[in-house]
Amino acid sequence: MFILVEVIKQWYQRRVRAPLSYITQLGDYLLLLPQQLEPYFTEENTALDAALNQVTFGEFPGMSNDMEGDAFVWLTCICQSTMFILVEVILRIPSLTEPGCKQLCADISYMSNVMGALEIPLSRDITDISRLLNLPYDRIDSAETEAVPKYLRGKIAAMRRPN
């Protein structure tokens, strides 16, 4: 939560809409994960295989039980969990000015590029939040956003509500 307060301060101080350091640091970490996980999957590892067989990956968003490659399964779990936490943090933002909205869009766009580089699909919530943030405020509850869950439309609308 302290990170969020610092990030919000930066949104008000910045004029450049480049991703903030919190998201680029997170992206750098995620991009390094494949090479960090590689040593665990280059040899026969029966303990790791047994542990991974105990997990029902279909219970995690964006995953299925027939995923191939232990390293990719781990990477997908970590990335999906990261996106889940990012959504939680975003939904805790009490209000968002227009410059803050643009900054958050830049941050989400950067995370989208990182996930694309890792070949991890974006979570539906991240996609929906990005879509809602890029729309003009008066179109958040329009016909074009009917597929977005109502709680998400309501939260983003409340966050972006003009004073």
N, C-alpha and C positions, 0 to 999 in steps of 0.2 A: 504494500500500500504506500510506503514511503517513496518508492520508485515512481509510482503514479503521480504523487504530488509534485515531485521534481520534474517529471515529464510535462505536466500541465503548465508549470511555470515556464518551461522552455517554449511551449506552444505560443504563449503570449509575447515572448521576447524575440522570437525569430521571424524573419521575413522570407527566408529561403525555404522552399518546401522540399528539402532533401530529407531522407529518413534520419530520425534522431539516433543517437548513439546506443540507446537501450536496444533498439531493434536491429541495428547493424551488428552489435556484439552478439546478440542471440543468433542472428543469421550466420555469423562467422563460426560460432560454436557448432551449429547444426551442419554446416558445410564440411567441418572437420570430422564429424562423426563416422562417416564411412571408413576412412583410413584408420581411425582409432578402434573401430570394431573388427577390422580385418584380421588381426592376429587371433581372435577367438574363433574364427571360422575357417582357417586355413588347414587345420588338422582335425582328425577325428576327435570329437569332444562328447563323449557319451553322457556326462553329467549335464552339459548344456542342452543336448538333444532331449534328455529326459525332462528337464525343467520346461523347455518350450512345448513339449507334448502335453503338459498339464494345463496349459493356458487355452481357453476357448477364445480365439482371436475374433470370431464373429461377433462377440459382445462389444468390441471396440469400434467406434465410428470409422468408416472408411476401410474396414478390414474384413477379411473373410477367412474361414478355416482352411481354405485351399491355397493360401499364399505360399509361394516357393522362395526358398533361400532364407536361412536363419538371420543373416545380417540384414536383409531387407525387411524382415518381420520386426526386428528390433528397431531399426531406423523408422519404420512406419509408426510403430507404437510411440516412440519418443516424439516424432513430429506431430502426430494426432493429439497427443497429450499437451504439447506446447501450444497448439492452436486452441485447444479447449481452455487452457489457462488464459491465453490472450483474450479470448471472447469474454471470460469472466471478468478480467481486468477492464476491458472496454465497457462492459455493461455496468460497471461501478462508477463510471464517470458521471458526476451529477449534472453537469451542463457543458455545452460545447459551443464556442463561438464559431463564426464562419472561418477565421484563420485556423482555429484549433481543429475544425472539421477537415480542412484541406491538409493539415499536418498529419492527422490520423489516417487520411486516405493515402498519403505518401508512405507512411509507415506500413500500412497493410499491403500496399502495392509491392514494397520491398520484400515483405514476408512471402507474398505470392510468388515473386521471382525466385526466392530461395527454395520454396517448395517445388517449383517447376524444375529447377536445376537438380533437385534430388529425386525427381519423378514421383513425388508424393502428391496425391490429389488434395486440393484445398477442402477443408470442412465446409459443409453447407452453411453453417453459421457465419464463417468468415466471408464467404462469397456473398451472403445476404447482407451482412453489415456493410461491406464495401459498396454494394449496389445502393443501399439506402443512404449512405453518406454522400454518394456521388449525385444523387437526385436533388433537385431543388426541394426545399422544405415542404412546399405545398403539394408535392406529388408523392410523398411518403406513403400516404394511405390511398393511393389511386388504384385503378384496375391493373396497372402494370406490375403492382407488387402483391397481388392476391396470393401468389404462391409462397410468399415469405410468411413465416409464422406470425400470428397476431401479436404475441408477447414481444417479439423482436421489433416489429414495426412500432409498437407503442413505446418501447423503451428508447429507441433511437429518436422518435418524434419528440418525446419528452426531453431528451438530452439536447436536442437541437432547437427546441422551442424558442422563438425570439422573445425577448423580455417585453 
